[in-house]
Amino acid sequence: MTLPTPANPGPFGHKQRKNFLFDDNFTNYNHGSYGSFPKSVQENLLKWHNHAELNPDRWVRRELKDALAMVRGQVAEYINCDVDELVLVQNTTVGINSVMRSIEFVPGDRIIQLSTGYGAVNKTIEYICDTKKDVKVVEIQLVHPQTDHEIVHLIEKTVQDHLAKKDGSRFRLAMIDWISSAPAVVLPVKPLTDMLHSYGILVCIDAAHAIGQVPMDLRHLNADFVITNCHKWLYSVRGSAVLYVPKKFQKDIHPVTITAEYKVGGFHPEFAWVGTLDYANMLSIEGAFAFRAQYGDAAIMHYCHRLAVEGGQAMAQILGTNVLTTLDHQIGFQANVRLPIKDIDHSKIATPEYLIEYQQDKYNVFAPLYKHGGYFWTRVSAQIYLELSDFVRLGHIMKEMVEFKN
Amino acid sequence: MTITTTGALPTPANPGPFGHKLRSQFLFPENYTQFNHGSFGLFPKVEMAKVRGQVAELLHVDADDLALVENTTVGVNTVLRSFKFAPGDRILRLSTGYVNVNKTVDFVCDHAQEVKLVEVPITFPLTDKEMVDAVEKAILHHQSLKDGSRIRMAVIDWISSVPSIVQPVKQLTELLKSYGILVYIDGAHTLGQIPVDLTDLDPDFYIGNCHKWLFSVRGSAALYVKKKHQHLIHPIAIPSDYKVNFASEFSYIGAQDFASLLSISSAIEFRKQFGEEAIIHYSHQLALEGGQLMAKILGTNVLTPDDHQVANMVNVRLPFKDLSNPKLTSSSYLMNLQMDKYGIFTPSFRHGDHFYMRLSAQIYLELSDFVRLGNIWKEIVDDINAESP
């Protein structure tokens, strides 16, 4: 069986648009930020949502817990961990805060973060440092392109240099992306986890982008905490993510919202009900798996990955530039393409916000723009509803925009 | 749609646009009657629009002092877990506080150095004056300890949950502030049930659910933080806008489906068809009359001696003979019995030496519904009492 490719899309490409909910004249180049979901997932969401209204007390008091456990079981099987090591949360930011605000950091603790870490995550670390005595962050500057080996070495060197200082502080935890946001690069999480563990450092993996984009095997990875958004690449509705906490840490990790189960039920009851919400969003994960099962994960992943690689190359060719990394395993479904903006320090034109507004107003497209390593880049998300021609079109749009601004 | 030609407000005897004819605008199946609106709320099917300004208008506050959050538990955790409590601080709460709120206070005390609880034991029925006196007594008692600690913040219900009593928040707020204590009002049940004027009340913090009595979708609530405290208060999930300013920090706290928050607008639109006054008047009257009616069927009484302590919820005493009966001490027996045998649900609970049920009146209910409910509970009580010698 051959898997779909941009040249031979099979069930994918523009024919998928009818399964999704986009405006007729809108092409979504930025699935990576907030995800999107097909109609069948929306129907699944409404099934749960409407069912709740038939009889709210029966739903909340008798049915909800089992429904959430069912969905948790589906995710646990998909990412290879025990169902009891997973809880559902609204998004990665909530999951990260649940972990970081529960850990009892003590004076002298140091936290590793990468310069490419997501904004809200690094801000959460800043908050921890602001509110705990003598807990500080050590930021490692990561500038791509780098090989996996170089990335591991860079982080290990930081750890070793710090140990050599012998100042009484110690690295307590490292926050590592599985796939960073801007730029979008797949990091070598397994070698990193093993290396950090060898120094006794806890490893928290911000896997926001991972589920549905790269195969995940948490048993094999053996990290200490993992958080991933189902509403990005898995196709569930916004407000559905999972937090992985191995059993040995569960008694210490509490939700960001404390409820009746605190010191009563323990980890799972504490996370099962975090106050009144429309839990349909989390339950739509069921619909997401059903949608994917029609095509199979291998087909979806193969198509999107190839499209990101070929689409990125096509755009780079049109722009006369390059993509950020050519290492195939560092690319998921997103391409980072350099924009040849002449004066990148121009105070007005070369700010991402300005260019973002410009592209939206003039072309009705949105692709994140950001600076990295002294250059301007755009990040484009491949998806099953896109084809190579969409990347060619975007390449021309970007070329026109850059030439105009230059 | 006008109320009546004479302009009189709807009552159970003259429901006007309310009562069973309104059921079609809600989402219940044909044969289900909702008596427990108070727990999780409900919402009508209409379109969406913008929100925060509308809610600010309802609460009589500046929109910049409001944050939209998912629910009261989130609002309470937001304030209590980001506020900088210092060693020696005490947090005052009432024994009748909502369980999630009280647990959050426990959590803060467990995880902050030398921060402890002062709990005021409250057993209803109490008049407003008795309640205020009880709280003042607790404050004075604490002062007499002279142990170097100070009561830093008090968390007070506006309308408690079980039992459901409207508390004298204005007098309590003034009392607490006179002792230099910060006041956090848990107004979970207030929006849409009673008029709320935060400019008049002037608490330091307030949280109110929109998805209970305002009719918006589950996962929509409003948190008020007085300007002078805003720099201290951060969301439970720290966002990219950390330390920019209060409004920015709370405007986006991670990817979620904002439909719930946006539904607040359509809830307000729905209510405008009838007017706040009509909705509140009808539900309140129905609660009073429905409660009395049920008390009569059961041969008992309602918990509150003063009518102004009732909004849309009433606690009716259930004349169980033996409160130690496992069916009553079980957390699920009466719930399952109501749902499976009678297809309804109302919270029931022990308070003091008695057992009560809590009814919620709503614009989709009529007095006849409470006759039915009274008879159901009478049957339940008689059946269980028959087991005792």
Boltz contact constraints between the chains, C-beta under 6 A:
constraints:
  - contact:
      token1: [A, 34]
      token2: [B, 255]
      max_distance: 6.0
  - contact:
      token1: [A, 53]
      token2: [B, 27]
      max_distance: 6.0
  - contact:
      token1: [A, 54]
      token2: [B, 29]
      max_distance: 6.0
  - contact:
      token1: [A, 55]
      token2: [B, 32]
      max_distance: 6.0
  - contact:
      token1: [A, 56]
      token2: [B, 40]
      max_distance: 6.0
  - contact:
      token1: [A, 57]
      token2: [B, 36]
      max_distance: 6.0
  - contact:
      token1: [A, 57]
      token2: [B, 345]
      max_distance: 6.0
  - contact:
      token1: [A, 58]
      token2: [B, 339]
      max_distance: 6.0
  - contact:
      token1: [A, 60]
      token2: [B, 40]
      max_distance: 6.0
  - contact:
      token1: [A, 90]
      token2: [B, 256]
      max_distance: 6.0
  - contact:
      token1: [A, 91]
      token2: [B, 254]
      max_distance: 6.0
  - contact:
      token1: [A, 91]
      token2: [B, 255]
      max_distance: 6.0
  - contact:
      token1: [A, 93]
      token2: [B, 237]
      max_distance: 6.0
  - contact:
      token1: [A, 93]
      token2: [B, 254]
      max_distance: 6.0
  - contact:
      token1: [A, 94]
      token2: [B, 237]
      max_distance: 6.0
  - contact:
      token1: [A, 94]
      token2: [B, 254]
      max_distance: 6.0
  - contact:
      token1: [A, 97]
      token2: [B, 237]
      max_distance: 6.0
  - contact:
      token1: [A, 97]
      token2: [B, 238]
      max_distance: 6.0
  - contact:
      token1: [A, 119]
      token2: [B, 240]
      max_distance: 6.0
  - contact:
      token1: [A, 120]
      token2: [B, 239]
      max_distance: 6.0
  - contact:
      token1: [A, 120]
      token2: [B, 240]
      max_distance: 6.0
  - contact:
      token1: [A, 123]
      token2: [B, 238]
      max_distance: 6.0
  - contact:
      token1: [A, 123]
      token2: [B, 240]
      max_distance: 6.0
  - contact:
      token1: [A, 123]
      token2: [B, 242]
      max_distance: 6.0
  - contact:
      token1: [A, 124]
      token2: [B, 238]
      max_distance: 6.0
  - contact:
      token1: [A, 127]
      token2: [B, 238]
      max_distance: 6.0
  - contact:
      token1: [A, 237]
      token2: [B, 257]
      max_distance: 6.0
  - contact:
      token1: [A, 238]
      token2: [B, 255]
      max_distance: 6.0
  - contact:
      token1: [A, 238]
      token2: [B, 256]
      max_distance: 6.0
  - contact:
      token1: [A, 238]
      token2: [B, 257]
      max_distance: 6.0
  - contact:
      token1: [A, 239]
      token2: [B, 256]
      max_distance: 6.0
  - contact:
      token1: [A, 239]
      token2: [B, 257]
      max_distance: 6.0
  - contact:
      token1: [A, 256]
      token2: [B, 236]
      max_distance: 6.0
  - contact:
      token1: [A, 256]
      token2: [B, 237]
      max_distance: 6.0
  - contact:
      token1: [A, 257]
      token2: [B, 73]
      max_distance: 6.0
  - contact:
      token1: [A, 257]
      token2: [B, 74]
      max_distance: 6.0
  - contact:
      token1: [A, 257]
      token2: [B, 77]
      max_distance: 6.0
  - contact:
      token1: [A, 258]
      token2: [B, 77]
      max_distance: 6.0
  - contact:
      token1: [A, 258]
      token2: [B, 103]
      max_distance: 6.0
  - contact:
      token1: [A, 258]
      token2: [B, 104]
      max_distance: 6.0
  - contact:
      token1: [A, 258]
      token2: [B, 107]
      max_distance: 6.0
  - contact:
      token1: [A, 259]
      token2: [B, 73]
      max_distance: 6.0
  - contact:
      token1: [A, 259]
      token2: [B, 100]
      max_distance: 6.0
  - contact:
      token1: [A, 260]
      token2: [B, 99]
      max_distance: 6.0
  - contact:
      token1: [A, 260]
      token2: [B, 100]
      max_distance: 6.0
  - contact:
      token1: [A, 260]
      token2: [B, 103]
      max_distance: 6.0
  - contact:
      token1: [A, 262]
      token2: [B, 103]
      max_distance: 6.0
  - contact:
      token1: [A, 262]
      token2: [B, 107]
      max_distance: 6.0
  - contact:
      token1: [A, 275]
      token2: [B, 71]
      max_distance: 6.0
  - contact:
      token1: [A, 275]
      token2: [B, 73]
      max_distance: 6.0
  - contact:
      token1: [A, 275]
      token2: [B, 74]
      max_distance: 6.0
  - contact:
      token1: [A, 276]
      token2: [B, 71]
      max_distance: 6.0
  - contact:
      token1: [A, 276]
      token2: [B, 218]
      max_distance: 6.0
  - contact:
      token1: [A, 277]
      token2: [B, 70]
      max_distance: 6.0
  - contact:
      token1: [A, 277]
      token2: [B, 218]
      max_distance: 6.0
  - contact:
      token1: [A, 277]
      token2: [B, 219]
      max_distance: 6.0
  - contact:
      token1: [A, 278]
      token2: [B, 217]
      max_distance: 6.0
  - contact:
      token1: [A, 278]
      token2: [B, 218]
      max_distance: 6.0
  - contact:
      token1: [A, 278]
      token2: [B, 219]
      max_distance: 6.0
  - contact:
      token1: [A, 278]
      token2: [B, 260]
      max_distance: 6.0
  - contact:
      token1: [A, 281]
      token2: [B, 257]
      max_distance: 6.0
